[in-house]
Amino acid sequence: MLDWTPEELRRHGYAAVDELVEFWAAMRESPVRRVAPVEELEERFGAPPPELGRPFDEVLLETSRVLLPSTMRVNHPRFFGFVPGPSNPSGAVAELLASGFNVFAGTWMAGGAATVVERGLIRWLADQIGMPAGAGGVMVSGGSLANLTALIVAREMHRNGKHPDAAVYFSDQTHSASERALRVLGFEARQLRRLPTVGDGAVDIEALRAMLAKDDAPFCVVANAGTTSTGAVDSLPELAELCRERGIWLHADAAYGGGAVLCERGKSALRGLERCDSLALDPHKWLFQPFDLGCVLVREEKLLTDVFRIIPAYMNDVYRLNAEINFCDRGLELTRPFRALKLWMSLQHFGVAAFRKAVERGFELAEIAEARLRENTSWEIVTPAQLGIVTFRHKGDDALQKRLVDAMLADGYAMLTSTHFRGRAALRLCPINPRTADEEIRETITRLEKFAATA
Ligand SMILES: Cc1ncc(COP(=O)(O)O)c(C=O)c1O
């Protein structure tokens, strides 16, 4: 029951891989998004499942030719919106294997090599950042869970974490994932100190100092190591110093920007990240992994187990065998997939040097975009290329910027999104897909110029 013969597995598996080959091969020539009305999709895919099944060939083709293409291609070389998921094919094959073997990566007993792979990669990431030897972490689904996990640790471990007036400081550019995490942790609006930013979007440290002077129970600073809107990095060395002096927990949201530590420019932009007490970093963003893969790192590995470990009777055997590396002790998940496999396989296959070059390419592409925008005085650079993001405006009002996003969506050639910075709408390109050609960046801007003439 619910089984296939080896021949069926081979035939259907190969057929699925063939579909994947088509998808990747045709990507560049395909629109970034194919739009289908919600009613049509509802009718086709939202209905309850059938009582009796149907041939897999039919299900597969419907999935790969209709269902999956009715989603946005965030790994498309011309997807520049939000934070792209450039992904890589070897990571996708790793996912097939990890779920095919159905690895349980929650405990050493069940996960074995999977736990060693995960621990090794966490150590490697911590080393890339320059964290001290006692640092450790856990892999989770993404930035939202990574920030939540780190903030749980902070709240449990910091002397002011549970103070009724515990105050948390972050800038008006901080991703909503942290605010949501704080909300579910029970922090009230009156405890959240939203700070203004200076320059291209880094937190105003003087405003932070002024706030700190007024608070009795300063608890945590959430620093940005690459804001989602403009790629800004807060002054981490200054924040680290201030937090050390005042005994405040320093958490950094490096979900987007953290991958940049692989290259020299990124390392230099993120200087000070190694001094944080905790941080979130998403390999499913700028380390080119398929969804999902986020990572929490903490300066003192032991704090994770102090916070999360509970040993129930039915798990006694797990801890008799090995009490050291049970990843279920480091976060909220017991049953957890072997998420780390895709990062391991793709690093083994392509090598770190290829990843380093791919990250560097993101810096370069954003600069190419900025240079092209500067060729036409109809554009205003809102924030220059920083950490792979450039923001800009066309001459005209806020509504025009949004019409340009809509026009590009309708066109389908590329995808970009808008944001709001210092009270004004801005267009935003985040070209971190290493497969993007220089000309595709320039053509995207040329098309925007054409749309502006009629929008
Ligand atoms: C800076 C930052 N933090 C957190 C997140 C949330 O991460 P995820 O969507 O992986 O949960 C994002 C997502 O884009 C982000 O850019």
PDBQT file of the ligand as one rigid body, heavy atoms in Angstrom, charges set to zero:
ROOT
HETATM    1  C1  LIG A 501      16.681  40.963   6.877  1.00  0.00    +0.000 C 
HETATM    2  C2  LIG A 501      15.653  39.864   6.876  1.00  0.00    +0.000 A 
HETATM    3  N1  LIG A 501      15.302  39.287   8.038  1.00  0.00    +0.000 NA
HETATM    4  C3  LIG A 501      14.392  38.305   8.100  1.00  0.00    +0.000 A 
HETATM    5  C4  LIG A 501      13.761  37.852   6.967  1.00  0.00    +0.000 A 
HETATM    6  C5  LIG A 501      12.743  36.759   7.068  1.00  0.00    +0.000 C 
HETATM    7  O1  LIG A 501      13.316  35.585   6.577  1.00  0.00    +0.000 OA
HETATM    8  P1  LIG A 501      12.428  34.338   6.094  1.00  0.00    +0.000 P 
HETATM    9  O2  LIG A 501      11.540  34.880   5.019  1.00  0.00    +0.000 OA
HETATM   10  O3  LIG A 501      13.441  33.365   5.603  1.00  0.00    +0.000 OA
HETATM   11  O4  LIG A 501      11.657  33.836   7.255  1.00  0.00    +0.000 OA
HETATM   12  C6  LIG A 501      14.089  38.429   5.736  1.00  0.00    +0.000 A 
HETATM   13  C7  LIG A 501      13.421  37.982   4.503  1.00  0.00    +0.000 C 
HETATM   14  O5  LIG A 501      13.590  38.530   3.440  1.00  0.00    +0.000 OA
HETATM   15  C8  LIG A 501      15.062  39.450   5.678  1.00  0.00    +0.000 A 
HETATM   16  O6  LIG A 501      15.403  40.049   4.516  1.00  0.00    +0.000 OA
ENDROOT
TORSDOF 0
